[in-house]
Amino acid sequence: MTSAAFTVIGAPGDRRTALFAAACRAAGLPGPLVIGWHDVLTATSLDIGAAGDGTLVRIDSPGEDAAVDALLRGPGEPARVGGGARWYRTFTAGLSRIAAEADRAGARLLNDVDDIAVMCDKRRCHARLRAAGVPVPEALPPVSSYAELRTRMAEARMHRVFVKAAHGSSASGVIALQTAPGGRVKAVTSAIPTGFGYVNSLRVRSYETEAEVADLVDALAPDGLHVERWFPKAALDGRVLDLRVVVVAGEPTHAVVRTSRSPMTNLHLGGARGDLGAVRRAMGEDSWRDALDVCARAAACFPGSLMVGVDLLVRIGWRGYAVGEVNAFGDLLPGLTGLPGSGAEGIDTYTAQVRAALSGNLPACTT
């Protein structure tokens, strides 16, 4: 192992930063220098290399700081749905600044800024995965309104789709949409209408009138939409499931099962961690190895990133897979230890990354 100093671009004081700092200290290192996203977006200079020569720079999520959100999306209710296009423009400009400052300081990025930009645009991410032969749900051409969405669905003979905000996260703006003859429609989402637009709630709800669904889709469309065929997911004990698989230095190291009685499995929307052992038994070991191989192939599409989080969809019958998303900041899984045989047994996602970096197992420089 080599000695190194870390700098984290993130949200000072939040769980991600604290857990990564704990992993550094567990490795016998001082805690990382933390530079907040507020400074990235406003400060005159960034001391990215202040931790010393050969600094390793981890770019993390901007977090949930209201002031940072206002800088990224503009003023407004932090829980609101929308503003993703402006968020993306501001965020990627910040990424470019980080890359330039790191280059001037002689620091090494642990996650490539172009990789992050692609992962934070569901349309670009889907296209990159598909081009590499990674299985993904079929996607519709771009749509700019509810009327156009229904036309595209009819042309593709899709009656069930997931409508996603192109730059959303944590299921913000995600709609599980079903249509049926006779004008019947059902949309499941966490978005609720208010006097100033839609906001995210912590409860999934359904809308079953054309007018309600059209209003919601048309409110989201100006920021860009990504629409995929609804992937029929496997279930255990009456709960549908998918997996978040963390891949570190090309190796799937951690996996968590997310289960739900609704189409959204996100843990903050009422989802619950499931029994990974039960899922592996249902799949069988050969199929499990195939699933991890799909995740490794998805991660290989982002060679400049030490870590990615892969959302793996498992088809009914346990023998088919698709990658729903690849997440640049998908490692916040407190208390989860590594998979047997992964090299990360007994350690969390952050410790696995610190060990990989200290061992010289660094991502390719692509920016």
C-alpha positions in Angstrom: 0.0 0.0 0.0 1.1 3.5 -0.7 0.4 6.6 1.5 -1.9 9.2 0.1 -3.9 12.2 1.2 -7.6 12.6 0.2 -9.7 15.6 -0.6 -13.5 15.3 -0.8 -15.7 17.6 -2.8 -19.0 17.1 -1.1 -21.4 18.4 1.6 -19.5 19.1 4.8 -20.9 17.3 7.8 -23.3 15.0 6.0 -23.3 11.2 6.3 -21.4 10.6 3.1 -18.5 12.8 4.1 -18.5 11.5 7.6 -18.4 7.9 6.6 -15.6 8.4 4.1 -13.6 10.3 6.7 -14.1 7.4 9.1 -12.8 5.0 6.4 -9.7 7.2 6.0 -9.0 7.2 9.7 -9.5 3.5 9.9 -6.7 3.2 7.3 -4.4 5.2 9.5 -4.8 8.4 7.6 -6.0 11.8 8.7 -9.5 12.8 7.8 -9.8 14.2 4.2 -9.8 17.8 3.4 -13.4 18.7 2.6 -14.4 21.3 0.1 -18.1 22.0 -0.1 -20.1 22.3 -3.3 -21.0 25.8 -2.2 -17.4 26.8 -2.5 -17.1 25.0 -5.9 -20.0 27.1 -7.2 -19.0 30.5 -5.6 -15.5 30.7 -4.2 -12.7 32.5 -6.0 -10.2 29.7 -5.6 -10.3 26.0 -4.5 -7.3 24.5 -2.6 -7.8 21.1 -4.0 -4.1 20.2 -3.7 -3.8 21.6 -0.2 -3.7 18.1 1.3 -0.3 17.5 -0.3 1.4 16.2 -3.4 -0.4 13.5 -5.2 -3.7 14.3 -3.5 -6.6 11.9 -4.4 -9.8 13.7 -5.0 -13.2 12.1 -4.4 -16.1 14.0 -5.9 -19.3 13.3 -4.0 -22.9 14.3 -4.1 -23.9 18.0 -3.4 -26.2 16.6 -0.8 -29.3 18.2 0.5 -28.1 21.6 1.5 -30.8 24.2 0.7 -28.3 26.9 -0.2 -26.4 24.6 -2.6 -29.7 23.5 -4.1 -30.6 27.1 -4.7 -27.3 27.7 -6.5 -27.8 24.6 -8.6 -31.5 24.9 -9.5 -32.3 28.5 -8.5 -34.3 29.7 -5.6 -37.4 27.7 -4.5 -38.7 25.0 -2.3 -35.9 22.4 -2.0 -38.5 19.5 -2.1 -39.9 20.7 -5.4 -39.9 18.5 -8.5 -38.2 20.0 -11.5 -35.4 22.3 -12.3 -33.2 19.5 -13.4 -32.0 21.1 -16.6 -30.6 24.1 -14.8 -29.3 21.8 -12.0 -27.4 19.8 -14.7 -25.9 22.9 -16.4 -24.7 24.3 -13.1 -23.5 21.0 -11.8 -21.5 20.1 -14.9 -19.9 23.6 -14.9 -18.8 22.9 -11.4 -17.4 19.5 -12.4 -15.4 21.2 -15.2 -14.0 23.7 -12.6 -13.0 20.8 -10.3 -11.2 19.0 -13.1 -9.3 22.1 -14.1 -8.3 22.9 -10.5 -7.2 19.3 -9.9 -5.1 19.4 -13.0 -3.4 22.6 -11.9 -2.7 21.2 -8.4 -1.4 17.9 -9.7 -4.2 16.0 -7.9 -5.7 12.8 -9.1 -9.5 12.4 -9.5 -11.0 9.2 -8.2 -14.1 9.7 -10.4 -13.9 11.2 -13.9 -16.0 14.3 -14.4 -17.3 13.2 -17.8 -18.3 9.8 -16.3 -20.2 11.7 -13.6 -21.9 13.9 -16.2 -23.1 10.9 -18.2 -24.4 9.1 -15.2 -26.3 12.2 -14.1 -28.1 12.2 -17.5 -30.4 9.2 -17.7 -30.6 9.5 -21.5 -26.8 9.6 -22.0 -26.2 6.8 -19.5 -28.8 4.5 -21.2 -27.2 5.2 -24.6 -23.7 4.5 -23.3 -24.8 1.2 -21.7 -26.7 0.1 -24.8 -23.8 0.9 -27.1 -21.6 -1.4 -25.0 -24.1 -4.3 -25.1 -25.1 -4.0 -21.5 -28.8 -5.1 -21.2 -31.1 -2.1 -20.5 -34.9 -1.7 -20.8 -36.1 -0.6 -24.2 -36.3 3.2 -24.4 -38.7 5.5 -26.4 -37.4 8.3 -28.6 -37.4 11.7 -26.9 -40.8 13.1 -25.8 -41.7 16.7 -24.9 -45.3 16.4 -23.7 -47.9 14.0 -22.4 -49.6 13.9 -25.8 -46.3 13.0 -27.5 -45.6 10.4 -24.8 -48.9 8.6 -25.5 -48.2 8.7 -29.3 -44.8 7.2 -28.8 -46.2 4.5 -26.5 -48.8 3.6 -29.1 -46.3 3.4 -31.9 -44.0 1.1 -29.8 -47.0 -0.9 -28.4 -46.0 -0.1 -24.9 -48.7 0.0 -22.4 -46.5 0.2 -19.3 -43.5 2.5 -19.0 -41.4 4.3 -16.5 -41.2 8.0 -17.1 -38.0 9.5 -15.5 -36.8 13.1 -15.2 -33.6 13.1 -17.2 -31.5 14.6 -14.4 -33.5 13.4 -11.4 -32.3 11.4 -8.4 -33.9 9.5 -5.5 -37.0 8.8 -7.6 -37.7 12.5 -8.0 -40.2 12.9 -10.8 -40.3 9.2 -11.6 -43.7 8.0 -12.8 -44.7 4.3 -13.2 -47.4 4.7 -15.9 -49.9 2.1 -17.1 -52.5 2.6 -19.8 -55.4 0.3 -20.8 -58.3 0.3 -23.3 -61.1 2.7 -22.7 -58.9 5.6 -21.8 -57.9 4.1 -18.4 -54.6 5.3 -17.0 -52.7 4.9 -13.7 -49.6 6.8 -12.7 -47.7 5.9 -9.5 -45.3 8.5 -8.3 -44.0 10.4 -5.2 -44.8 13.8 -6.7 -47.8 15.7 -5.3 -49.3 19.0 -6.6 -49.1 22.2 -4.6 -49.9 25.8 -5.3 -46.3 26.3 -6.6 -45.9 23.2 -8.6 -45.1 19.5 -7.7 -43.1 18.5 -4.7 -41.6 15.2 -3.6 -43.2 13.4 -0.7 -42.1 10.4 1.2 -45.3 8.5 0.2 -46.0 6.9 -3.1 -49.5 7.7 -4.5 -51.6 7.0 -7.6 -53.3 9.3 -10.1 -56.0 7.7 -12.3 -57.4 10.5 -14.4 -56.0 11.6 -17.8 -56.0 15.2 -16.7 -54.0 14.6 -13.6 -51.4 12.5 -15.4 -51.1 14.9 -18.3 -50.5 17.8 -15.9 -47.7 15.9 -14.1 -45.9 14.8 -17.3 -46.2 18.2 -18.9 -44.8 19.8 -15.7 -41.8 17.6 -15.9 -41.2 17.6 -19.7 -39.4 20.9 -20.1 -36.5 19.7 -18.1 -36.2 16.5 -20.3 -37.6 13.0 -19.9 -36.3 9.5 -20.3 -39.0 6.9 -20.9 -38.4 3.1 -20.7 -40.5 0.0 -21.1 -41.6 -1.2 -17.7 -39.3 -4.1 -16.8 -41.3 -6.9 -15.0 -39.3 -7.4 -11.8 -39.0 -10.6 -9.7 -40.7 -10.7 -6.3 -40.3 -12.4 -3.0 -43.1 -12.6 -0.4 -45.3 -10.3 -2.4 -42.7 -7.6 -2.7 -41.0 -6.6 -6.0 -37.3 -6.2 -5.8 -34.2 -4.9 -7.5 -30.6 -4.7 -6.3 -28.1 -1.9 -5.8 -24.7 -3.3 -6.5 -21.6 -1.3 -5.7 -18.6 -1.9 -8.0 -15.2 -0.8 -6.7 -12.2 -0.9 -9.1 -14.2 -3.1 -11.5 -15.2 -5.6 -8.8 -18.8 -5.9 -7.5 -18.1 -5.6 -3.8 -21.4 -4.9 -2.1 -25.1 -5.6 -2.9 -28.3 -4.7 -1.2 -31.8 -6.0 -2.1 -34.5 -3.3 -2.2 -38.1 -4.5 -1.9 -41.4 -2.7 -2.1 -45.1 -3.2 -2.6 -45.1 -0.3 -5.1 -43.2 0.0 -8.4 -40.6 2.2 -6.6 -38.1 0.3 -4.4 -36.3 3.4 -3.0 -35.8 2.9 0.7 -36.9 6.5 1.5 -40.2 5.8 -0.2 -41.2 2.9 2.0 -38.9 0.3 0.4 -37.1 -2.1 2.7 -33.9 -4.1 2.6 -34.5 -7.6 1.5 -32.8 -10.9 2.2 -29.8 -11.2 -0.2 -29.4 -14.9 0.7 -33.0 -15.6 -0.3 -32.5 -13.8 -3.6 -29.3 -15.7 -4.4 -31.0 -19.0 -3.6 -33.9 -18.1 -5.9 -31.5 -17.2 -8.7 -29.1 -20.0 -8.3 -25.3 -19.5 -8.2 -24.8 -19.6 -12.0 -27.4 -16.9 -12.5 -26.0 -14.9 -9.5 -22.6 -14.9 -11.2 -24.2 -13.8 -14.4 -25.9 -10.9 -12.6 -22.6 -9.7 -11.1 -21.0 -9.9 -14.5 -23.7 -7.6 -15.9 -22.9 -5.1 -13.1 -19.2 -5.3 -13.8 -19.8 -4.7 -17.5 -21.9 -1.7 -16.7 -19.2 -0.3 -14.4 -16.6 -0.8 -17.2 -18.6 1.7 -19.3 -17.2 4.3 -16.8 -13.5 3.5 -16.7 -12.5 6.8 -15.0 -14.6 6.0 -11.9 -13.2 4.1 -8.9 -16.8 3.4 -7.8 -20.2 3.2 -9.3 -23.6 2.0 -8.0 -25.5 -0.2 -10.4 -29.3 -0.6 -10.1 -29.8 -4.1 -11.4 -33.3 -5.2 -12.4 -34.1 -9.0 -12.1 -36.8 -10.3 -14.4 -39.7 -12.5 -13.2 -38.3 -16.0 -13.4 -34.9 -15.0 -12.0 -33.0 -15.5 -15.3 -33.0 -12.1 -17.1 -31.4 -8.8 -16.1 -31.3 -5.2 -17.1 -29.5 -2.2 -15.7 -31.9 0.5 -14.7 -29.3 3.1 -13.9 -25.7 3.6 -13.0 -25.1 6.0 -10.1 -22.1 8.2 -9.6 -22.9 8.5 -5.9 -24.5 5.1 -5.2 -22.4 4.0 -2.3 -24.4 5.3 0.7 -25.3 2.0 2.2 -24.5 2.3 6.0 -23.7 -0.9 7.8 -23.5 -3.0 4.6 -20.4 -5.2 4.4 -18.8 -6.8 1.3 -19.8 -9.9 -0.6 -18.0 -13.1 0.0 -15.0 -13.5 -2.3 -15.1 -9.8 -3.3 -12.1 -8.7 -1.2 -14.4 -6.4 0.7 -15.6 -8.9 3.3 -16.3 -7.2 6.6 -15.9 -3.7 5.4 -18.2 -1.0 4.1 -18.3 0.6 0.7 -16.1 3.6 1.8 -13.4 1.5 3.3 -13.3 -0.7 0.2 -12.7 2.4 -1.9 -10.0 3.8 0.4 -8.2 0.4 0.4 -8.4 0.2 -3.4 -7.0 3.7 -3.8 -4.2 3.1 -1.4 -3.3 -0.1 -3.2 -2.8 1.9 -6.4 -5.9 0.4 -8.0 -6.9 3.7 -9.4 -9.3 4.4 -12.3 -8.1 5.4 -15.8 -7.6 9.1 -16.4 -10.1 9.9 -19.1 -10.7 13.7 -18.8 
